[in-house]
Amino acid sequence: MLNALEVFTTVVVGLMVGVEFSVAFVINRILDALPEDSGQLGRAHGGRMLGAVMPVWYIGSLALVAIWAVAGWHHHGTGLVVTAGVLLILSVIMSILLLVPINNRGKTWTPDNRPADWKEQMNRWDRFHYVRVAVIVAAFALLVAALT
């Protein structure tokens, strides 16, 4: 049963990492290259859509890692799992303090109501997101290492 939990947790976290990596290095680059207001409208829509899904995914991933750490407390690799959990906690804190406030503003913007500094705010979100992606990639790598 523990093996199934380990694999399931690793897959869930890995998929989350893939989505966030894609947002950082693919989707936002595509949106930024679109003409006129299309990119800003796409970012607003993405902020609404992913803003609804990702909190559940982050908290769910953290819960699964915590269950793995408790269930496998006396098994090989538990230190790696606990460290991955700490990194996921860091990613949630970063999200709440740094990314969500910008996202909450950006998801309501239209070409008619966006602030003059909207691009700077999106660039700030991108920079914070790059750091968050690095943190969750590290957490994922630790989970993979704990499987071996």
N, C-alpha and C positions, 0 to 999 in steps of 0.2 A: 504494500500500500504506500509506503514511504517513497518507493521508486516512482510510482505513478504521480504522486504529489510533486516530486522534484522535477520530473519531465514536464508536467502540466504548467507548473510555475515558471519554468525556464521558457517555455513556448509563449506564455502570456506576456512575460516581460520582454522577450525578444520581439514579439509583434509590436508592442508599444514602442520599443526603441526604433523599429523600422518605420513606423508611422512618423514619429518625431524627427528622425533623420531625413525622411522624405520631405517633410514640411520645410526643414532648414535648408536642405541642399538641392531640392528639386522644385517643389510646388511654389515656394516664395520666389525663386528665380524666374519661373515661368510667369507668375503673376506680375512681377516687376517689369517684365519685358512686353507686356500687353499694352496696346495703344490707349491713349487718353485716360479715362477714368475706370477702365475695365479692371486694372490691377487692384485699385483701392476697393472697388465693389467686391472683387473676388476675395480679398483679405477679410473684408467685413463678413461675408458669407461664411468663409472658413472659420472665422472667430466664433460665430454663432454655432456652427455645426460641431466643431471640435471642442469648443468651450462647454458644450453639453455632455460630450462623451468622455473626454480625457480625465476629468476629475474622478469618475467612477473607475476608469482603467488604472490610474495611479494609485488610488486608495485600495482597489482590489488587488493590485500587484503587491503592494506593501503588506496587505493582510495575508496573502499567500506565502510571502517570504517569511513573515512572522510565524505562521503555522509550521512551515518547513523547519525553521530554526528550533522551535519548541519540540516538534515531533522527532527531530533528528539530533537532539541536544548531545547525545553521547556518541554520535557517529562522526566519521571522518568528514572534514570540510565544513563543520558548523561555524567555525570562525569566519570563513569566507562568506557564508550565508548571512551571518550577523552583520558583517561589514557591508554587504550588498544592501541589507535592510537599512543601515544607517545612511547609505548614499541615497536610497529611495526616499527616506525621510527628508534629507537635504533637498532633494528635487521637489518635494511637495512644499516645503517651506519657501524655496525660491519661487515656485509657481505662485503661491499665495501672496508673497510680499512684493515680487518684482514683475511677473508676467501677467497675472490676472488683472491687476488694475489697468494696465495698458490695453489688454484685450477687451475688457469691459467697455472702455471708451471706444476703441476702434470698431467694434462690432455694430455700433449704432451709427457710424458715419456714413454719409452719402456725399456725393460731390457738392451738394448744396449746404450741408451743415458741418463739414469737417473743418478742423482748425487749420490755421495757416502752417503750423509746424507738424502736420500729420505725418509727413515723410520722416522727420527726425524721430518722432515717437515710434514709428514702425521700425526704423533702424535700431533704436534702443531695444525694442522687443526682440529683434533678430539677434542682437549681441547677447542678451540674457539667455535667449533660447539656445544659442550655440553652447554656452556653458552648461545649461541644463542637459543638453544632448550628451555632452562629454561625461557628465555625472551618471546618467542612466546607462550609457554604453559601458562605463566602468562597472556599474552594478551588475549588468548582464554578463560581462566577462567573468566576474567573480562567481556568479551562479553556475556558469558553464564549467569553470574550474572546479567548483564543488561537486559536480557530477562525477568527476574522474577519480 
